[in-house]
Every structure is written in structure tokens, then in C-alpha cells.
Amino acid sequence: MLNYLSATCRLFPRCLLSVSPRTVRTPRRLLSRMEPAAVRCLPGEPKLTISFCLDGSQKHMLRDQGEELGKVLARISNSIAKGQGKAKKSKKNRGQQPSEAPEPAVVKLFYNGAAVPEELLNSEAWQDGAVLHVGDVKYSVQRNAPTFTTAELPVSLLAGFPVCPKLEVEFGSLQDCEFTWFKENAPNTSPEAGGNVAGQEGGWMEAGSGRVYVPSNQEIGSRLKLRCTPKDGKRRGPPKELVSVGTVEAGPGACTFDDRHVYTLKGPEAPAVRVVSYNILADVYAQTELSKTVLYPYCAPYALELDYRQNLIKKELAGYNADIICLQEVDKGVFTDSLGPALDAYGLDGVFRIKEKQHEGLATFYRRSKLRLLSRRDIVLSEALTSDPIHSDLLERVSANPVLKDKILQRSTALQVSVFEDLNEPPRKICVANTHLYWHPKGGNVRLIQMGVALQHLSHVISEVAPGAPLLFCGDFNSTPNSGLLQLVSQAVVPDLHPDWSGAGPEEACGLQLSSPLPPLLSACGQPAYTNYVGGFHGCLDYVFIQPGKMEVEQVIPLPSHQEVTTHQALPSVAHPSDHIALVCDLRWKP
């Protein structure tokens, strides 16, 4: 049998070879158009896979690399004979006169016009450019051809919002691949969607090219189709066709970020970099009963759905044309399946740090044409406090209050640290940190300790990996401008009498004079009236901190107006995907 599959064969699902099948009875006048036979053969792997279309169905063969070629060819020939025998038996059962038994199909493999010896091992026999003869049908062997291993369209499509497919290619480059988009001529009324629609070509009209497509209002109610061809330079692999499950729906109209995009139509010129810091509201929190009934009761239920919000987030982030994007509350699946593929299409690579015990975490994206990732030094703040000797002094002082210490150690707060090289002026480097500190309104003492650990770790990373490099520290710090944390950051010291040390009650009271190992930092976007606006609270919780002696602010992108934020009462809303507002600014290295 040729139709068995294994884990290796899953790289060649039926839909990955979008070809018109030919059988052994194909007229000779069509032989000039050879079908592909895809062969995946990697050094060190015991098996190779062979995939091709035979008698109208896709065949997948998993064979030993050390097996002789003749055994594979015999297996193909036997498969044809069995198929013809079944057809003959079926005719007889229907009372039809069976045709005469056809001659056995001759199966041969040729390379450079000569037959490949059947005693040759599979690993050597199946060369790129070889020709497989199966009766009168010829197949062009494509060894390790560029192949899509993942190809999916998003479920939710909104007019005016970018459609970014999730794509992964083996033996190729996404930057080389070809993309053609089609729209339905008329709304689809069939309940069936997806799959290869080669037989319905007349119902589609070419609509665009490129990896990302933005449907117009004229396409509302219609499905989209994407034809993508994997490539590696001039090498081409089997094309893939995707059809959207749903139709294009109407967008929400004006969004809170539309006017902001006017300032970011183009990316900044070197040596400036554009930075975004944004808590995008994790789905794991947005879909709780508390969120729907208490935190965001004013938000339409559909606007809290992940598919809907992801459309807004992707359009918002793409429109900023940023070089560095630090995100908080990123669901693991969102990073892998949605934001990662979408921002990759816009020229950004990303790294993800999941929060321990949670399904969400931190993501840092960077423009690969400007920055190169040199090092990652992520930590869990509570683990670092107890395990890294550089925090031994702080740990000793915190241990004086067992209740506070236990509360700190229960937190799974992470610090994401990435060191980049500036490709426009190597070896210039920058250290980018991203975090989301403890959320509780009375947790100022916990946040102070967390920040103390973070600053000490960052100082150590810079001195060890990138001496003299500027620090860019982004995040949701859950701290207002009058907090002890802001005093620690902006003045490099917080006194032991600051109210945050005792704000959680006498049981957790802890008076420490805490100093930063780094010089005072500057809030690049200032202190807006609010970066978080929900029904019961609004305040400034998010910051982009820089070292003023090493970087300067070139431009701060204005936040949405109060009228825009409150049009639908509060955030999130149908026009804004999160309860936070993105901070966006252009920074420039100081000479």
C-alpha cells in the first residue's frame, strides 16, 4: 500500500500539491507538462518521503534511505496493478463487461537521460531533476523543493484590515514566495468552504498580490482565496491554494488609532528608531465572566472576542511602522498563530517569553533590516531574587518580613531582556527590556522589589554583554507617576518611608531604602493623564524608559483624544482592542 502516512509524511498533505492529476492513460500530447514528484530527503534521517499524484489520488511513500531503488519502483507498479484490478472487479459487480487486462505499467527513474540503476540506494537515486516514468506519465523529481508545511488564512476577515496568512516554508524563504489573491465574484452560499477550488476558477477574480491583502468594502460578503507558491531564489515548489472559511465582514469604522497613523506613515530614518509599548489584553483575561460583567460590561461581547480584537491589533501595530515593539499580555497562541506571522510579513521578527503558571507573556518584535538579535537574558524575577548572587543583599533585607517575601516569591512576573546590534552602525548595541509588573493596587511594595531585581539584572547584562549600550525599558509597570517605583526609576533611589512600603497593611510593611544600580531614567512619553482607561479606573501605568545621556526623544506620537477614548464609554471597545493605549515614540542615539 502506498497510502500510509507517518509523522514525517505530514509535511506533504494532499493539499500541498495543488496539481491537476494525470493517470497512466494520459494522452501522449500532454506529456510535455510533467507533474511534480516531491522528494524529501535529509542527511541523518533514516527515511525519505516521495509524494506524487497517481490515478487521481495523492500518494505518499515513506521509504528507507538505504533501500534499493528497485523496490520502490516495484511498489509503484504493484499499486497500479492493484488499482486496475479493483476497477475490473467493480465493473464485473455492476454487470458491465470488463475490459481486457492492461499491460503492467513500466516504472523507471531516469537522470540526465539515462536509467538510474535499480540497485542504487534511495538516498542517491532520487536526485533533483530526475524524471520518474510511470507508464506514459512522466514526473519531474523535485528533491527538497520549497514546500509549505503550514498555510492558513485567519478565520475573521474585516474590510479595511490586513489579512495576514500563517505560513511556514521548508527549504525556502517566505521573502521569495509568490502570492496572488482572489475574491469571489458573488457571495458564496455553500456551507462548504476551504480546500482546493481549482474547479471553480470561473467564480474568482484576481484582486492583488503580496503576502498581505487588505479587502475593500466592495468585498464584504465574499470569500477570499490565496494562491501561494513557495520559492527559494529561482527554485519553485508545489503551489498551495487557500480559501477563507468565512466571508469578509464590515469593519468597525473609525478606530482610536487611525489619527495616530497619520504620524507614522513612514518609518524613521537611521539613526532613529520607533518604539511601541502596548498591553494588548490577553484573551485569557478578556473572556472571563469578571471581565464581561464587571470590568468591561460596556463593551459589546463580539468586540471582546479574540478574532475580532486581533484584526484591530494587527492593523494598529502595522500602521505604526515601528522598529521595536514591546507587548504585554500576549497569549501564547496569539504570538505563534497571529501576531508572529502578521508582523513577520511587515518585516519584524519576534521573541516570546511566557509567564510561568500562565498562558500569556511578553513579546518583543524588532525590524530585521535595522536590528540583529545578539543575546536573550530573560528571567523570572522571583526566581532570580533567590538564585542569583547579585541579588543576595536585597534577598537578605526582604527576608526580614516573611509575609512579604512569600508574597513576592508567589509571583510569576517575568523580565524579557534582548540585546540587539544596530545594523546601520555596527557594533553599536541596545539593550531592550520588557515587563509586566504585579497588578494589585496595594502591591506597591511588591513592585518595588520586582523593580529592584529588574534594574540590578539589567545593569549586570549591559556590563557583561554590551558595555556602554543604552537601555530601553518598556512595559506595563502598574504604577502611577506618584508611586515609589517611578521615584526609584527617575531618581535612582526610593526612601524607606515611602508610603508604598506600607500600603498593603502592617503585616507586609517593609521599610527599605532601595537604590538603582543605573543612573536616573527618563519617561520618553512623559506622564500622560492615562494609558489605561476602564469603567472604574483610569491612570498612567505604562512607560518607555530611556537613559537620557545615551538616547533622546525625537517625537512622541499623540495619544487618542479623550473624546475618541470615551466614544464607547471606555476601553476596550469596538474601536479599540485593549483596555490600555499603546505608547509610541521615535528615539535617537546621542552622538
Buried (B, 14 or more C-beta within 10 A) or exposed (E): EBEEEEEBBEBBBBBBBBBEBBBBEBEEEEEEEBBBBBBBBEEEEEBBBBBBBBBEEBBBBBBBBEBBBBEBBEBBBBBBBEBBEEBBEEEEEEEEEEEEEBEEBEBBBBBEEEEBEBEBEBBEBBBBEBBBBBBBBBBBBBBBBBBBBEBBBBEBBBBBBBBBBBBBBBBBEBEBBBBBBBBBEEEBEEEEEEEBBEEBEEBBEEBBEEBBBBBEEEBBBBBBBBBBBBBBEEBBBBBBBBBBBBBBBEBBEEBBBBBBBEBBEEBBEBBBBBBBBBBBBBBBBBEEEEBBEEBBEEBBEEBBBBBBBBBBBBBBBBBBBBBBBBBBBBBBBBBBBBBBBBBBBBBBBBBBBBBEEBBBBBBBBBBBEBBBBBBEBBBBBBBBBBEBEBBEEBBEBBEEBEBBBEBBEEBBBBBBBBBBBBBBEEEBBBBBBBBBBBEEEEBBBBBBBBBBBBBBBBBBBBEEBBEEBBBBBBBBBBBBBEBBBBBBBBEBEBBEEBEBBBBBEEEBBBBBEBBBBBEBBBBBBBBBEBBBBBBEEBBBBBBBBBBBEBBBBBBBBEBBEEEBBBBBBBBBBBBBBBBBBBBBBBBBBEE
